[in-house]
Amino acid sequence: MPFDHGEWGPTGEWAGPGGWPGGWDQPPFVPGRPPQDPRQLIRYLEPVAQHGLRQLQAGVDPLHVMRQVAAMGYLVGTGYTPYQAIQTVEQWEQMGFLP
């Protein structure tokens, strides 16, 4: 089941095709190589950061949220889109892989 992105799903400049080369299916940088403009990576990770903030606001243990966000950031760095990373880590959580 796909992750529900709620109100913060892709809109405006985050809407995909036209926002980044290749849309949301391809990251705007080469995995494993730092982007020429680090601000690009920070903006690309915004959905992951917003997910973590929502988890904290919902009362989830901060250490658990930190683990989730770290895992999501790692996955994005290996080539996952932010939404693929969120879905993957949420699945890991449901499977009991995250303490």
Steps between C-alpha positions, in 0.01 A plus 500: 500500500651838404583745775242777545686828447213698648495874440872525431505279188657621180356837402636821353874487448504148649251372244748287309549538126625850445607539863802271462650345189330162462224576751468307827615173350858619464698700755642832380854384578717193459473267805830464681634832369441828681285749309672810367255711700430349846180706520362272230540195723352680802193599297469146364497363858222736613226233485708278730549785748129585493413136560726497806343819636150357461609187687636712786181706513302176521693408815732235355818442702768746376771231484274286282432796271874573476565140396225519238622829353863379497399182316291701252785744438737209441260345249463831315879517482505158334254606231152457649259789451386656829160333465652159428723544806204592722299202376792261546579610855130492594488141371810416704324644804191287439725195468661576837846595373506839677517508881 
